[in-house]
């Protein structure tokens, strides 16, 4: 009974308070109309846009000094690198190994050990563990293992550059610490 009375009392007080707020509304509306009449915004006009005149490209037929194909050929001649066919031909002639079916980013080095004085790395691929040695192949880019130490496996990969030429690059597979 007491709570129902207190609710009715609160409702009456809220209604009286809101009706008191309504009386100043007319004064506020009048003041707003006066302020709008006094203030006139001044916006400067926007300048006309400049006319665009397209220019014809006339240098398209001239000699390009930084042609990527010419630069690649010149650098190869200077450095005496093996040609494209010398790099990729032996790789295409051999039988692929099982770990060449997986990309390097899906592999994780989880350990290393020495067997008969030779370094061996433990590589996890799809929840399976593989032993790999120097000279074996990993990854999709003809990656041949060149070095194994306690923390990484170093590979020599053969990939195509922007000009479509086959080049050698070094890749590594780092030891992955297990989460405890």
C-alpha positions in Angstrom: 0.0 0.0 0.0 2.8 2.3 0.9 4.7 1.7 -2.3 1.6 2.4 -4.5 1.1 5.8 -2.6 4.8 6.7 -3.1 4.6 5.9 -6.8 1.5 8.1 -7.3 3.2 10.9 -5.3 6.4 10.7 -7.5 4.3 10.7 -10.6 2.5 13.9 -9.5 5.8 15.7 -8.7 7.3 14.7 -12.0 4.2 16.1 -13.9 4.3 19.3 -11.9 8.0 19.7 -12.6 7.6 19.2 -16.3 4.7 21.6 -16.6 6.8 24.3 -14.9 9.5 23.9 -17.6 6.9 24.6 -20.4 6.2 28.2 -19.4 9.7 29.5 -20.5 9.3 27.9 -24.0 7.6 31.0 -25.5 10.3 33.3 -24.4 12.9 31.0 -25.8 11.2 30.8 -29.2 10.9 34.6 -29.4 14.6 35.1 -28.6 15.6 32.5 -31.2 13.5 34.3 -33.9 15.2 37.7 -33.0 18.7 36.2 -33.1 18.1 34.6 -36.5 16.8 38.0 -37.9 20.0 39.8 -36.6 22.7 37.4 -37.8 23.2 37.1 -41.6 25.9 34.6 -42.6 28.4 35.9 -45.2 29.8 33.1 -47.4 32.3 34.2 -50.0 31.5 32.7 -53.5 33.6 29.8 -54.7 36.1 30.6 -57.4 35.6 29.0 -60.8 37.7 25.8 -61.3 40.7 26.0 -63.7 40.2 24.6 -67.1 42.0 21.3 -67.6 43.8 20.9 -70.9 45.1 17.4 -71.5 48.6 17.1 -73.0 49.6 14.4 -75.5 52.3 11.9 -74.3 55.2 12.2 -76.8 58.0 10.3 -75.1 56.5 6.8 -75.6 58.6 6.0 -78.6 61.9 7.2 -77.2 64.6 5.1 -75.6 63.8 4.1 -72.0 67.0 4.2 -69.9 65.6 2.2 -67.0 64.0 -0.7 -68.8 63.9 -3.6 -66.3 64.7 -6.2 -68.9 67.8 -4.4 -70.2 69.0 -3.8 -66.6 68.5 -7.4 -65.6 70.4 -8.6 -68.6 73.3 -6.2 -68.0 73.5 -7.1 -64.3 73.6 -10.8 -65.2 76.4 -10.3 -67.7 78.4 -8.3 -65.2 77.9 -10.7 -62.3 78.4 -13.9 -64.4 75.3 -15.5 -62.8 74.2 -18.7 -64.4 71.5 -18.3 -67.0 67.9 -19.1 -66.5 68.1 -22.5 -68.1 71.2 -23.4 -66.1 69.3 -22.7 -62.8 65.9 -24.3 -63.5 66.8 -27.2 -65.9 68.3 -29.5 -63.2 65.4 -28.9 -60.9 62.9 -29.8 -63.6 64.8 -33.0 -64.5 64.8 -34.5 -61.0 62.1 -36.3 -59.1 60.3 -34.1 -56.5 60.6 -35.0 -52.8 57.6 -35.3 -50.5 58.1 -32.0 -48.6 58.1 -30.1 -51.9 54.3 -30.4 -52.0 53.9 -27.9 -49.0 54.6 -24.2 -48.9 57.3 -23.0 -46.4 54.8 -21.0 -44.3 53.0 -24.2 -43.5 56.2 -25.8 -42.1 57.7 -25.3 -38.6 61.1 -26.2 -37.4 60.6 -27.8 -34.0 64.1 -29.1 -33.2 67.5 -30.2 -34.4 70.0 -33.0 -33.6 73.1 -34.6 -34.8 73.0 -38.1 -36.3 76.3 -39.7 -37.2 78.0 -36.3 -37.0 75.5 -34.8 -39.5 73.0 -32.0 -38.5 69.4 -33.1 -38.8 66.4 -30.8 -38.4 62.9 -31.8 -37.3 60.2 -30.2 -39.3 56.4 -30.3 -38.5 54.0 -30.3 -41.5 50.3 -31.0 -41.0 50.9 -32.5 -37.5 53.5 -34.9 -38.9 57.2 -34.8 -38.0 59.9 -35.1 -40.7 63.7 -35.4 -40.4 65.5 -33.3 -43.0 69.2 -33.1 -43.9 71.4 -30.8 -45.9 70.9 -31.3 -49.6 67.2 -32.3 -49.3 64.4 -30.2 -50.7 61.6 -28.2 -49.0 58.8 -26.0 -50.2 57.2 -25.1 -53.5 60.1 -23.0 -54.9 62.7 -25.7 -55.4 64.2 -25.0 -52.0 67.3 -27.0 -51.3 68.6 -27.1 -47.7 72.1 -25.5 -47.5 72.7 -25.3 -43.8 71.1 -26.6 -40.5 72.0 -25.2 -37.1 70.3 -25.2 -33.7 67.9 -22.4 -34.5 67.2 -22.4 -38.3 67.3 -24.3 -41.6 68.7 -22.2 -44.5 67.4 -22.9 -48.0 68.4 -21.8 -51.5 65.2 -21.3 -53.5 64.8 -20.6 -57.3 62.0 -18.2 -58.0 60.9 -15.9 -60.9 61.6 -12.2 -60.6 59.4 -9.4 -61.9 60.9 -9.8 -65.4 60.1 -13.5 -65.5 63.8 -14.6 -65.1 64.7 -17.4 -62.7 66.9 -16.2 -59.8 68.3 -17.7 -56.6 67.2 -16.4 -53.2 67.9 -17.4 -49.6 65.1 -18.4 -47.3 65.1 -19.6 -43.7 62.9 -21.7 -41.5 63.2 -20.5 -37.9 62.9 -22.7 -34.8 59.4 -22.4 -33.3 59.3 -22.3 -29.5 56.5 -24.3 -28.1 53.9 -22.5 -25.9 53.8 -23.7 -22.3 
